[in-house]
Amino acid sequence: MSNLNSRVKYPSGLFRAGAGFTLVALSFAFLLGSFYVVDTGHVGVERTLGRVDLAETEPGLNFKLPLLTQSYEFSAKEIALDLNDLKPKAADNLSLQDLDVTVYYNAAADSVADLMVKYANASQEAPEAILPAYGIVYREARGVIYEEIAKVDSLELHRLRDALQTSIQDSLQARLEARDGDALQISRVVVRALNTDPSIEASIREAVANQKKLEAKQISVDIAKKDAEIEIERARGIAEANIIINESLTAQYLQHEINMALQSFAENDGQLVVMPANMQGFDVILDTARLPSQSGNR
């Protein structure tokens, strides 16, 4: 057997080729492991032998120690966090049938590494990048939503939807600031669906309809009031005009008007003149030339 082994010969060139290929592969792997790229809107965090570097790396090409340093890419953009199928109780102790809310938040770029260390298991993997403190924001948001809903009656929730969104945002921001200062910012809150019990929904529709009727009646009342004001002003104007007219109707003016009327009758050869019964204080001017003589009347 020893003679047989001694006769087997391996080509030295094959060993050299294999060794060369291995060296190239290792060099290529070493090169690839020495840098990484962070996309725009993200930040990088490095961890070397279990120790996290608290200085975040900026977007672009970054270098690291191959094999020893791990790099993580976190999102510094606005993150949408959906809370679906919630069933909180309102102030009247009635549970909502369905409540869907989206909370938009972002982490300060210079706080991502601290958040990674503090909340190691709260980050959320996403296709583009890791979402920092996702679990923390989710839990706090859920608690705040239940608290804010509990302050409002079921029938008022639809009408106060905008106010509810604002109160959730403010309360959630206060909670996060109490935990981590300005590391996390809530940019907006959107209540996407708010469905109460079907019987309550019917009551809400009826309440809205009654409110519209009340508004319409109030408008009618306002119109009636305005019409009355117009009539009052018109009557006041007439009264003031009458006062002016009465003040201008002097005895001399009335005498002049009577004389003018009688003169008009005389010019038209009027034979019959009807005189008012109450003519005290006025002189009647008659054209004696046109009066029939007494002898003629006889």
Residue pairs with C-beta under 8 A, 6 or more apart in sequence:
29 66
30 66
30 67
31 66
32 66
33 64
33 66
33 67
34 63
34 64
34 65
34 66
35 61
35 62
35 63
35 64
36 44
36 61
36 62
36 64
36 71
36 73
37 60
37 61
37 62
38 44
38 57
38 58
38 59
38 60
38 62
38 73
39 59
39 73
39 128
39 129
40 59
41 59
41 75
41 76
41 77
42 59
42 73
42 74
42 75
42 76
42 77
42 128
42 129
43 56
43 57
43 58
43 59
43 73
43 74
43 76
43 109
43 112
44 56
44 57
44 58
44 62
44 71
44 72
44 73
44 74
45 52
45 53
45 56
45 57
45 71
45 72
45 74
45 112
45 113
45 116
46 52
46 53
46 57
46 64
46 69
46 70
46 71
46 72
47 53
47 69
47 70
47 71
47 72
48 64
48 65
48 68
48 69
48 70
49 68
52 113
52 116
52 117
53 113
54 113
54 114
54 117
55 113
56 109
56 110
56 112
56 113
57 71
62 71
64 71
72 116
72 130
73 129
73 130
74 107
74 112
74 116
74 123
74 129
74 130
74 131
74 132
75 107
75 126
75 128
75 129
75 130
75 131
75 132
76 106
76 107
76 108
76 109
76 112
77 106
78 104
78 105
78 106
78 187
79 104
79 105
79 106
79 107
79 131
79 134
80 102
80 103
80 104
81 102
81 103
81 104
81 105
81 134
81 137
81 138
81 141
82 100
82 101
82 102
83 100
83 101
83 102
83 103
83 138
83 141
83 142
83 145
84 100
85 98
85 99
85 100
86 96
86 98
86 99
86 100
86 101
86 142
86 145
86 146
87 95
87 96
87 97
87 98
87 99
88 95
88 96
88 99
88 145
88 146
88 149
88 150
89 95
89 96
89 146
89 149
89 150
90 96
90 149
90 150
90 152
90 153
90 154
90 157
90 196
91 150
91 151
91 152
91 153
91 154
92 153
92 154
92 155
94 154
94 196
94 197
94 200
95 197
96 149
96 154
96 157
96 194
96 195
96 196
96 197
97 195
97 196
97 197
97 198
98 193
98 194
98 195
99 145
99 149
99 191
99 193
99 194
99 195
100 191
100 192
100 193
100 194
101 141
101 145
101 168
101 189
101 190
101 191
101 192
102 189
102 190
102 192
103 137
103 141
103 168
103 172
103 186
103 189
104 186
104 187
104 188
104 189
104 190
105 137
105 184
105 185
105 186
105 187
106 184
106 185
106 187
107 115
107 132
107 133
107 183
107 184
107 185
108 182
108 183
108 184
108 185
111 180
111 182
111 183
111 184
112 132
114 180
114 183
115 122
115 123
115 132
115 133
115 180
115 183
115 184
116 123
116 132
118 180
119 132
119 133
119 135
119 136
121 135
122 133
122 134
122 135
122 136
123 130
123 131
123 132
123 133
123 134
123 135
124 130
124 131
124 134
124 135
125 131
133 180
133 183
133 184
136 176
136 179
136 184
137 172
137 176
137 184
140 172
140 175
140 176
140 179
141 168
141 172
143 175
144 168
144 171
144 172
144 175
145 168
147 171
148 164
148 167
148 168
148 171
149 157
149 164
151 167
152 160
152 164
154 196
154 197
154 200
154 204
155 200
155 203
155 204
155 207
157 164
157 194
157 196
158 194
158 204
161 191
161 194
164 191
165 188
165 189
165 190
165 191
166 189
168 189
169 186
169 188
169 189
172 186
172 189
173 185
173 186
176 183
176 184
176 186
195 201
196 204
251 281
251 282
254 282
255 282
255 283
258 279
258 282
258 284
259 285
262 273
262 284
262 285
262 286
263 285
265 273
266 287
266 290
269 290
275 284
